[in-house]
């Protein structure tokens, strides 16, 4: 077997094995004078940030951090830092950004999947459950959807605009579609793009290109670093108006960034996916006894019966 690559004062990379396999080592921060120029790992909540975080660590052998200083490591000793800015703003992002960061990787995920994924995380937190273990009941999702979906869509649009305009030089910004990274056919290619982007960073070494697919297979395709949620429906219902609002938001972004072929191609895939969701004429209402899955009726909505649609099942490697 090839020996792990090492740098003075730091860690061992994941190990490439002769049969095409790999051994993922424990990531560590760099030490002493080994200084790194970290990148932002930006994503909308519910877009697989934990999975991507672990993948980045396995590629480099270097610890990651967040804009909340989760690990307590110096930012010049980590390879990347997770952020949901500006969708979540109660962090140290504004103080950290100008001091340490000049590049970013933006993880994009269709919001009709990212929003319910984030809601599952909120449900676990509010009910004191272990993270990434339980999907919320459908009636809880519907209440959240009706009160929060429009606002969350607005935050998704705001966040996309922020990161696209922050880095007009696209060599400093890597767009990573979650759906492509987790796809069994093209996922290894996207993984290689992430590895190449990380390799360009000051003070960062990345495992050999031929070993990247093995790490992707373990951490992304087999879901060893993603969510293992069970219970509750994996498909979430949406009203027709929800879907109309989502498509309209995608089109606004396409118009604003029409010159960026990469983003436009991603958003067009999202438009097609949302447009293919088939509506259903059912709706959940409140009664004196509270919310119940027996309270499914047709209701008038903007002159028409409320139409619900169920988003197709998607991979549940969900993380804030």
C-alpha positions in Angstrom: 0.0 0.0 0.0 1.0 3.6 -0.6 2.0 5.4 2.6 -0.1 8.4 3.7 1.2 11.7 2.6 2.2 13.9 5.5 3.2 17.5 6.1 5.5 18.6 9.0 3.5 19.6 12.1 0.2 18.2 10.8 -1.7 15.1 9.9 -2.0 12.1 7.6 -4.2 12.2 4.6 -6.7 9.4 4.0 -4.8 6.4 2.7 -5.1 4.9 -0.8 -5.0 1.1 -0.8 -3.6 -0.9 -3.8 -7.0 -2.5 -4.7 -8.6 0.8 -5.3 -9.9 1.0 -1.8 -9.2 3.7 0.8 -8.9 4.2 4.5 -10.3 7.4 5.9 -8.1 8.8 8.7 -9.1 11.1 11.6 -8.8 14.7 10.4 -6.8 17.2 12.5 -6.1 20.9 12.4 -2.7 22.0 11.2 -0.3 23.2 13.8 2.4 25.8 14.4 3.6 27.6 11.3 1.5 25.5 8.9 -0.9 28.2 7.8 -4.0 27.6 5.6 -6.1 29.9 3.6 -9.6 28.3 4.4 -12.6 28.5 2.2 -16.2 29.1 3.1 -18.4 26.0 2.7 -21.7 27.8 2.2 -25.1 26.2 2.0 -28.8 26.8 2.6 -29.9 24.9 5.7 -30.9 21.4 4.8 -28.5 21.0 1.9 -26.2 18.3 3.2 -23.5 20.5 4.9 -22.5 17.8 7.4 -22.0 15.3 4.6 -19.9 17.8 2.6 -18.0 18.8 5.7 -17.0 15.2 6.4 -16.1 14.7 2.7 -13.8 17.7 2.7 -12.1 16.6 5.8 -11.5 13.1 4.3 -10.1 14.5 1.1 -7.6 16.7 3.0 -7.1 15.2 6.4 -7.6 18.6 7.9 -10.3 19.6 10.3 -13.1 22.0 9.3 -14.8 24.7 11.4 -18.0 26.9 11.3 -18.8 30.5 11.5 -19.8 29.8 15.1 -16.3 28.5 16.0 -17.7 25.0 16.7 -14.4 23.2 17.0 -12.5 26.0 18.7 -9.7 25.8 16.1 -7.9 28.8 14.6 -9.3 29.6 11.2 -5.8 29.5 9.7 -5.5 25.9 10.8 -8.7 24.5 9.2 -9.4 23.7 5.6 -13.0 25.1 5.4 -15.7 26.7 7.5 -19.4 25.9 7.3 -21.8 28.8 7.0 -25.4 29.4 6.2 -25.0 33.2 5.9 -27.2 35.2 5.2 -30.0 32.6 5.8 -28.8 32.3 9.4 -27.1 35.5 10.7 -26.6 35.0 14.5 -22.9 34.0 13.9 -19.5 35.5 13.7 -19.5 35.6 9.9 -19.1 39.3 9.4 -16.1 39.5 11.6 -14.4 36.4 10.2 -15.0 36.9 6.5 -12.7 39.8 5.7 -10.0 38.5 7.9 -9.6 34.9 6.7 -11.6 34.1 3.5 -11.2 34.8 -0.2 -12.8 31.8 -1.7 -16.0 29.7 -1.2 -17.8 26.6 -2.2 -21.6 27.0 -2.5 -23.7 23.9 -2.0 -27.0 24.3 -3.8 -30.0 22.0 -3.3 -33.5 22.3 -4.6 -35.4 24.1 -1.8 -38.4 21.8 -2.1 -36.1 19.2 -0.5 -33.8 21.5 1.5 -36.6 23.2 3.4 -38.3 20.0 4.7 -34.8 18.6 5.5 -34.1 21.7 7.7 -37.6 21.3 9.3 -36.7 17.8 10.3 -33.6 19.1 12.1 -35.8 21.7 13.9 -38.2 19.1 14.9 -35.4 16.9 16.4 -34.0 19.9 18.3 -37.4 21.0 19.6 -38.2 17.5 20.8 -34.8 16.8 22.3 -34.1 14.0 19.8 -30.7 12.9 18.5 -29.8 14.7 15.3 -30.3 13.1 11.9 -32.5 10.3 13.3 -36.2 11.2 12.9 -38.4 12.7 10.2 -41.2 14.9 11.6 -44.8 13.8 11.3 -46.6 15.1 8.2 -49.1 17.3 10.1 -46.2 19.1 11.8 -44.6 19.7 8.4 -47.8 21.1 6.9 -48.2 23.7 9.7 -44.5 24.7 9.2 -44.9 24.8 5.5 -48.0 27.1 5.6 -46.3 29.5 8.0 -42.7 29.5 6.8 -42.4 28.3 3.2 -42.6 31.7 1.5 -40.1 33.2 4.0 -37.7 30.3 3.5 -37.9 30.7 -0.3 -37.0 34.3 0.2 -34.0 33.5 2.3 -32.9 30.9 -0.3 -33.0 33.6 -3.1 -31.2 36.1 -0.9 -28.5 33.6 -0.1 -27.9 32.6 -3.7 -27.7 36.3 -4.7 -25.3 37.1 -1.9 -22.7 34.4 -2.8 -23.0 34.8 -6.5 -22.4 38.6 -6.2 -19.7 38.2 -3.5 -17.4 36.3 -5.9 -17.8 37.7 -9.4 -14.5 36.0 -10.2 -15.8 32.5 -10.6 -12.4 31.0 -10.1 -12.9 31.9 -6.4 -16.4 30.3 -6.2 -17.2 26.6 -6.8 -20.9 25.8 -7.3 -21.8 22.3 -6.1 -25.3 20.9 -6.8 -26.2 18.6 -4.0 -28.2 16.5 -6.4 -25.2 16.0 -8.7 -22.8 15.3 -5.8 -25.1 12.5 -4.5 -25.9 11.1 -8.0 -24.5 7.6 -8.6 -23.4 8.4 -12.1 -21.9 11.9 -12.0 -21.2 12.1 -8.2 -17.5 11.0 -8.6 -17.0 13.7 -11.2 -18.4 16.4 -8.9 -16.2 15.0 -6.1 -13.2 15.4 -8.3 -14.1 19.0 -8.9 -14.3 19.6 -5.2 -10.9 18.0 -4.7 -9.4 20.2 -7.4 -10.8 23.3 -5.9 -9.5 22.4 -2.5 -6.1 21.6 -3.9 -5.7 25.2 -5.1 -5.8 26.5 -1.6 -2.7 27.7 0.2 -1.3 25.1 2.5 -3.7 22.3 1.4 -2.8 18.9 0.0 -5.5 16.6 -1.2 -5.4 12.8 -1.6 -4.4 11.4 -5.0 -7.1 11.9 -7.7 -7.5 8.2 -8.3 -8.6 7.7 -4.6 -11.2 10.4 -4.6 -14.0 8.1 -6.0 -13.4 5.7 -3.1 -13.9 8.4 -0.5 -17.0 9.6 -2.4 -18.3 6.0 -2.3 -17.9 5.7 1.4 -19.0 9.1 2.6 -21.5 10.2 0.0 -22.9 7.3 -2.0 -23.1 4.9 1.0 -24.2 7.7 3.3 -21.7 7.0 6.1 -21.5 10.7 6.9 -25.0 11.7 6.1 -28.4 11.5 7.7 -29.9 8.2 8.8 -33.5 9.5 9.4 -36.3 7.1 9.7 -40.1 7.4 10.5 -42.3 10.1 9.0 -42.8 10.5 5.3 -39.8 11.0 3.1 -42.1 12.8 0.6 -43.5 16.1 1.7 -46.8 17.7 0.3 -46.8 21.1 -1.3 -49.6 23.4 -2.4 -49.8 24.4 -6.0 -49.1 28.0 -5.0 -45.9 26.8 -3.2 -44.7 25.3 -6.4 -45.6 28.3 -8.4 -43.7 30.5 -6.0 -40.6 28.2 -6.2 -40.6 28.3 -10.0 -41.0 32.0 -10.0 -38.0 32.4 -7.7 -35.8 30.2 -9.9 -36.8 32.3 -12.9 -35.8 35.5 -11.1 -32.4 34.1 -10.3 -32.0 32.9 -13.9 -32.8 36.3 -15.2 -30.4 38.0 -12.7 -27.5 35.7 -13.4 -28.3 34.8 -17.1 -24.6 35.1 -17.9 -23.5 32.3 -15.5 -24.1 29.1 -17.5 -23.3 26.9 -14.5 -25.9 28.4 -12.2 -28.5 28.7 -14.9 -28.1 25.0 -15.8 -28.6 24.0 -12.2 -31.7 26.2 -11.8 -33.2 24.9 -14.9 -32.9 21.4 -13.6 -34.8 22.6 -10.4 -37.5 24.3 -12.5 -38.1 21.0 -14.4 -38.1 19.0 -11.2 -40.7 21.3 -9.5 -42.8 21.5 -12.6 -43.0 17.7 -12.7 -44.5 17.4 -9.2 -48.1 16.3 -9.6 -50.8 18.2 -7.5 -53.2 16.4 -5.2 -56.6 17.8 -4.1 -56.2 17.4 -0.3 -55.4 19.7 2.5 -54.9 19.4 6.3 -57.0 21.7 8.5 -57.2 22.4 12.2 -60.2 21.2 14.3 -61.2 21.6 17.9 -59.1 18.6 18.8 -56.0 20.0 17.1 -54.4 18.9 13.9 -55.2 15.5 12.6 -54.4 13.5 9.5 -58.1 12.7 9.4 -58.9 16.4 8.6 -58.0 16.1 5.0 -60.5 18.2 2.9 -60.6 20.4 -0.2 -60.5 24.1 0.6 -60.9 27.2 -1.6 -57.6 28.9 -2.3 -57.3 32.0 -4.5 -60.5 31.0 -6.2 -59.5 27.4 -6.7 -59.4 24.2 -4.5 -56.2 23.9 -2.6 -53.9 21.7 -4.5 -51.2 19.8 -2.7 -48.3 18.1 -4.4 -45.9 15.6 -3.0 -42.3 16.3 -3.7 -40.6 13.1 -5.1 -38.5 11.1 -2.7 -35.0 12.3 -2.5 -31.8 11.2 -0.7 -32.0 11.9 3.0 -28.4 12.9 3.5 -29.8 16.0 5.1 -27.8 18.2 7.4 -28.1 21.9 8.3 
